[in-house]
Amino acid sequence: MLASAGHAAAQPAQAPPPPGLPGVPVMPPRQQGTPDVAYPDGASGDGVVVLIVLVDAQGSVGDVTPASGEEPFVTAAVTAARGWRFDPATRNGAPLAARIKMEIVFHAPAPIEPEVPAVDTPAPIGPGLPPPPPPPVVDEVDVRGQRPAPGATSLGRAEVRQLPGAFGDPFRALDALPGVTPIVSGLPFFYVRGAPPGNVGYFLDGVRVPYLFHVGAGPSVIHPGMVDTVDLYPGGYPARFGRYAGGIVSAETAAPRTDLHGEGNIRLFDAGALVETGFDGGRGTALVAGRYSYTAAILSLIAKDTRLDYRDYSARATYDVTPDDRVSLLTFGSYDLVAQTAAGIESVLFASEFYRLDTRWDHRFGPRTNVRVAVTGGFDQTRIPGQPRNSQDTLGSVRAALTHVASEHVTLRAGGDATIDHYTADTRPYADPDDPDTKRFNALFPPRNDVSFGTWADVKLDLGPWELVPGMRVDVYNSDGTTAVGVDPRIGSRLHVAKPVHVIHTLGIAHQPPSFLIPIPGLAIGSLRGGLQRSIQSSAGIEIALPEATTATFTVFDNVFQNMSDTLGVTQGNVIDNSLKESRSLGSAVGGEVYIKRKLTRRFGGYVSYTISRSTRSVDREHFLSAFDRTHVANIAAAFDLGKLWRAGTRFTIYTGTPIVPPGGQGLIPPPRSLSPERDPLFYRLDLRLEKRWNLTKTVWLSFVAEILNATLHTEVLQGQTIGPVTIPSIGVEGAF
């Protein structure tokens, strides 16, 4: 690439072979024209920058992430790459989104020599002259899945790593998105467009995950190095997801790599590591990751009577049996414990663990058809509050999915899944069967099997400027001798109305068995006698591409909830006792969302996220605000490249308080409440992040990271009680090779 002051050339970068099923005929993107990268002002000497460039199915550059390099060369390369155009990658002639890795070499400009009169001499032509430099070569093609469905918001790990208060964890960034309402600042449970946490489904590569975060405002239960993207579907989500009446959080693991690589970090409260490599000439890959908290040791210095502990693990292996067949194994698990000691006796306040083992087979039936069959086993366990016993869930499931590209404009997808959950509880030693507590426990947690199975199908239609995705899902549930059926039609639409403008609509119905306010492993409400929960989810929005790689989205939504079992949304009381009673409510959530974003990985990036909403509940003839309604929720974040591989960021969060529940009321139904109650005070906090990075080689880097959530040490008031301040400082070292 010639430049006006110096020289920069794109060369092949060393990279692993393309992920995905081997043998799939993929043609990589081809760059259009002759790119031009200017030698940056103020630079000296030569420089090398490696970029990971995402080229969408239209040939536009959607994302540029620097993999290595130093300033100011990195900024010059990233800025230039955002303006490149490509002929998109194709499989069997159909365009695909793809990642490419490009190496840009900068050469210092030659010294300026005195100007001499120009001589009109023809350019030499003849044999023996060096040929012109070849065009840039694409070295790595990473064929990605389809872009998120209409109405979804996608988070990549590279960008989330720069978000203050997220601690580099993609899942902890979810509460910064529009439509998301936190229960309490710093705690990883949130409402999504009025739906409580227990109605939000969590998935990793299609595997159901009971919860996302460790206890004590800890990190996610999945090592962040495993995660490539996290998609939030606040409503009207694709037909392949079901059995949740709220939103869906779906994470996809990073594609397997055959080169030896890894990463690790050591922080104030935990340490983690990930290593992956290939074997058998690249036919197989193996990955192992884990995290361990030494919070218990730190707490013992300041709170000797309290013990808090968590740990998790992840592992994956893949093997290409034939050019058209891949078998994979994915396993992950998590453990959490909070205990206190009094009079020499330790009491467990909370203890939970879960484990998953997922085996899958991917097969390619020709260039246009792929199928996946997977079998999952798992075990969940939680200590019952106030009881010296545990409740367990041993589960097994099977799922299958088929994707067929009928034409350039039509993609058919269909599948089915079945799950059985076997719930049990520990037998209390020497328990008197006639004891009231024993009877109560056995009545609340009887052994049982919950069975569910469903089928789904949708079609993705690319009709020129209009993308339309109609779908249907049908689920059958059986629990405690009761059967229920949920029929869930869905449709999503993205219409290109002008060069920078898209109009996005979603509409869908979703069903779910009764659930707790928050997800608890090994626990479920074991009765369908009251019927399924149901939600009708609709939204409409406009997405606008603004200058300087900025996008703005404006959305309005209207969700209707029927037969809801979130009793804490309408009253206070014991979580387990109230949730297991046959009390149902109607509800609704209406509001608007604003999301203006410039990627945080840029030299200067940031976003504004704002939600205004109203969430109500109705029980019998009473109509009132939900107990966790927050009218305004806003987040403002900014990240800065300070030069010399220093980066800084800040995030400001503010939201209104929840309605104050009137005192008194001994039953499920609280004293009369209005639609204009008094509220707790509003809450705000400031998060900060500072990072210094050293690129030791082209592939090895080391960073010092200092980060703090709620640097202002603000306390929060919930139902008149002061909480906190929930402040989480983090100082650590991160690195990768």
Secondary structure, 3 states (H helix, E strand, C coil): CEECCEEEEEECCCCCCCCCCCCCCEECCEECCCCCCCCCCCCCCCEEEEEEEEECCCCEEEEEEEEECCCCHHHHHHHHHCCCEEECEEECCEEECEEEEEEEEEECCCCCCCCCCCCCCCCCCCCCCCCCCCCCCCCCCEECCCCCCCCCEEEEHHHHCCCCCCCCCCHHHHHHCCCEEECCCCCCCEEECCECHHHCEEEECCEECCCCECCCCCCECCCHHHEEEEEEECCCCCCCCCCCCCCEEEEEECCCCCCCEEEEEECCCEEEEEEEEEECCCCEEEEEEEEEECHHHHHHHHCCCEEEEEEEEEEEEEEEEECCEEEEEEEEEEEEEEEEEECCEEEEEEEEEEEEEEEEEEEECCCCEEEEEEEEEEEEEEECCCCCCEEEEEEEEEEEEEEEECCCCEEEEEEEEEEEEEEEECCCCCCCCCCHHHHHHHHHCCCEEEEEEEEEEEEEEEECCEEEEEEEEEEEEEECCEEEEEEEEEEEEEEEEECCEEEEEEEEEEEECCCCCCCCCCCCCCCCCCCCEEEEEEEEEEEEEECCCEEEEEEEEEEEEEEECCHHHCCCCCHHHHHHCCCCEEEEEEEEEEEEEECCCCCEEEEEEEEEEEEEEEECCEEEECCCCCCEEEEEEEEEEEECCEEEEEEEEEECCCECCCCCCCCCCCCCCCCCCCECCCEEEEEEEEEEEEECCCCCEEEEEEEEECCCCCCEEECCEEECCCCEEEEEEEEEC
